[in-house]
Amino acid sequence: MGSDRHYPEESPAHHVTVDPFWVDRTPVTNREFRRFVKATGYITVAEEKPDAKDYPGALPNMLEPGSLVFTPPKYQVDLNDWQQWWRFELGANWRRPYGPKGPRALDEHPVVHIAWRDATAYARWAEKELPTEAEWEFAARGGLDGAEFAWGDELTPDGTHMANTWQGVFPYQNLAQDGYTRTSPVKAFPANGYGLSDMIGNVWEWTTDWYSARHPDAAQKSCCIPVNPRGGSAADSYDSCDGPVRIARKVVKGGSHLCAPNYCRRYRPAARHAQPIDTGMSHVGFRCVIRASVP
């Protein structure tokens, strides 16, 4: 689990053990999420008006239902300023991923604009759970222990695109050589060795682990292999740069269609990222697991 060759938060590379589990073959789709909403009347975080007391100093337009939508600039911008390509879009949610004037969500595409609460609500309804980071990474590797990607060590073996990622110069030049500029149908690319689709690219996926800047120190102890690890704690997951609004963060995995060679090379099983639990975006989704009972 993890890697010592890329971003610091992926280290240290270490061994873990996970008990048997079953995992969804694909991210949860709009079709599946619609069934959940129809059965329960559930309203997602992006569809609710935020409570002003939870967001001191927020602009009035940020206290209306909506979500963050990727909006590419027309030229290269400072890659340290994510606000250059993310826009809070009023009325954007899982039904209308790009805002009320945009197209409706497509049935076989992964559901997006999913906050942590939304993913856990669906999982409970489906009588499933969300995966831990260790479970997710084990599944993503598809039986290839230590391989760079979910399919081997080459990003595009023999020129074949194996996942929905970004080709070109992020965030303004999207060559779409893989056939997609946004999300793609969940089975558009080859499955990994475990028969799982979209473990890499398309959308980020929630895990249950609280985010930490590195894997826990216990992972470095040579005497013990962690069993079913659940990394981090809520108290340690905050971003110290958040200012007056501090939101706990969970680990998301897999990268998305916005991951590019010049920015966020996180289209790998070992890669990990911090996602505030109150924030769904146009490239964040999830899949579920069922943990097997061991006699």
N, C-alpha and C positions, 0 to 999 in steps of 0.2 A: 504494500500500500504506500502511496506517496511517491515522490521523486526527489532526487538531489540535483537534477540537471536543469531545472527551469525556475519557476518563481519560488521565492523563499517560503511562502506559506505552504508549499507542498512537502517540505522537508520536516523531519528526516524520513527517508525511505525505510520502511520497517515491515516486519511480519505481523499479521493478525490472524485470528481464527474467527470464523462466523459459523453459527449453526445453520442447518438447512432452512431454506425458504423458497417460496415461489414468487416470481415477479411478473408484472404485466409485460406482455410482449412489446407494447408501444406506450408512449405517453398517453394520458387520458385525452380523448378527442372531444371536439365540440359536440358531436352527436351524443357521446356518453355523458358529458356534463349536462347537456340539455335534459336528458332523462332524469338525472338527479334533481335538477331544478324543478322540473314538472312534477316530480313525485313529492317534493318537500316544500316548495315555495321559497327556497333559499335565495337570499340576496347577497351578492358578493360585496367585498369591501369597496371595490371601485364604483359600485352602484349606490353607495351610501354617502350622505353628507358628513364630512369629518367633523369631529367635535373640536371647537376652537381651543378649548382648554388643553387639549393634547398636543397642540402645535403652536406654542407661543411665538408671536412675531410673524406668523404666516400671512402672506398676502390674501386678501379676500377671495380672489379668483382661485386660490388653492384650497379653499374650504367649500368647494362644490364637488359633486360626484364627478369622477374622472380618473384618468390614469396616465402614466408616462408612455408616450409613443415615439418610436425612433423616427426622426425627421432629418434626412441627410442634408448637409449643407452643399453648396454648389462649388466649394473650393476647399483646399486643405485648411484645417484649423488646428488650434492648440490641442493636442491629444490629452493634455492634463485637465482639460475643462469639459466634462461630460455634458454640461449644459449647452454646448454647441450643437449637439445632435439629439438630445432628448427634450421633448416638449410635453408639458402637462396639457392633455387634451380633454376639455370638458366633454363628458358623455362617452368617453372611450371606456369600454369594458369588454368582457368576453363575448358579448353578442355583436358588438361593433368594434373590432380590434383597433381600427384606425380613426375612430370618432364617429359621431352620428351621421355624417355625410359620406362616410366610407362604406365599403361593401360589408355585407353580413359575414359572420364567421362561417367558414366552410366546414362541412360535416367531418371530413376525414383529416383535417388539420388539427394539430394539438391545441387544446384550449389554452388561452393566454390571459394576461391581466389577473393572474391568480395569486392572491396573498396567502400567507401561511395559514390563516384561519380558514380560508376557502378550501385549501387542499386537505386539511385535516377533517373538515366537515364532510367532504365527499368520501374520504377514506372510511370514516365511521359508517356512513350510509351504505357503502359497498361492502361492509364487514371486512375491511382490509386495514392496512396501516401504511404509513410512509416509511421508506427505507432509512436505515442509518447510513452515514457516509460510507462505512466499511462495506455494508451490504451492497450499496449502489456501485461502489468501485469494483468490487468482486464481480458483480454481474456485468459491468461494462467491459471488463477485460476479456470476457468470453472464453476463458480458459487459457489465454496467452499471458502467462506470468511474466511481468516486467516489460512487455512490449510497449512501444511508444503510443500506439493508437489501439483502438478496439479491434483492428483487423490485421495488425502487424506493425512494421517499423517505417513504412513509407506512407506519406500523406495521401498521395494519389498513385497507387501501384499501376504501372503500365498506362498511366494517364487517366485512370478511372477515378471519378469522384465518388468517395465512399460515404460522404455525409454532406449535409447542407451547411456550408460555412461560407465565408466571404472570400471572393477572389477580386483582386484589385487593391487600391489604396483606400483604406478605411479613413474617414467615414463618407467620403464624397464620391469615390469611384467604385461602383459595383459592377464588375464584368459579368456576373451571373453565369460563369462557365459551367456551373453545376445545374443550371436550368431554373434557378429560383432567386428572386430578389428579397423575398420575405420568407414566411414559413412554407413548408412543403407538406404534402400528405404524409402520414406517419410511416408508410411502407414504401416510400419513393426510393430509398437507398437500401443496399444489401444489409441483411441482418448479421449480427456477429456470431461467434461460435456457439453461443447459447440460444440462438434463434431470436435475439432481441433487436428490435429496430430503434434507431434514433437515440442510442445511448450516447452518441457523440453528435453535436450540432443540432440544428433546428431550434430547440428551445432549452434553456436552462431548466433543471429539475430540482425541486425541493428535497432536502433530507431532514432528518430529525435532529441532527447535531448542531449545537450552538457553535458559532464560528470562533476560531482562535487564530492568532497570527502564525502559528506553527502547529504541527501535530503535537499532542500532549507529551510531556517529558517522559512519561512512563514508557512511551514507544521506543525510547532509546536504550532501555535497560536490556542487556543481552541475556539476562537470566530468565526473563519471562516474556511469553508471547501473549499480548492482550487477547481476551476472548470476548467477542461481541462488544467491542468498544463503542462508547457513546461520548464523543469528544466534547470538550469545552464546557462552559457554563454560561448562563444568561448574563451574569454579572460581568464576565470577561469579554462578552461579545460586542459591546458597544464600540462605536468609532469615536475616538477622543476628539476628532475634528468636527463633530456634529453641531457644536454650539449648544443653544438652549433646548433644541429638540434632539433627544437621545433615544434611539429606537434599537432594541435588541435585534441581533442578526443571526440567521441560520446559514448553514452551508448549502449552497446550490452547486450542482455538478453537471458536467457534460458540455459546457459551452453552448453556443447558439449560432444561428445564421449570421450573426454580426461579428463572430470571431474571425480575425484576419491575421496574416503573417506579420503585418506591421503594427498590430494592436490586439492584445488579449489572445495570445496563442493558447487558449485554454480548451481546445478541442481534443482533449486527451483524458483518459480515465483518471490519471493522477491529479489533474487540475481541480482547483476548488475556488470558490468565490463567496464573498459575504453578501447576503441579501437581507435588507431590513424586513422584519416580519409583517409590517403593515403595507408593504409595497408590492403590488403586482405591476408588471410591465409588459410591453408587447412582445417580449421574447422569454417570458418566464411561465413554465408549466410544471407538470409533475407526473409521476406514475406511482403505483402502489405495490405493496408486497403482502403476502400471507406467510407468516412464519410457521413452519412445519412443527408439529408436535413430535418429539422424539421419545420413543418407548423407554 
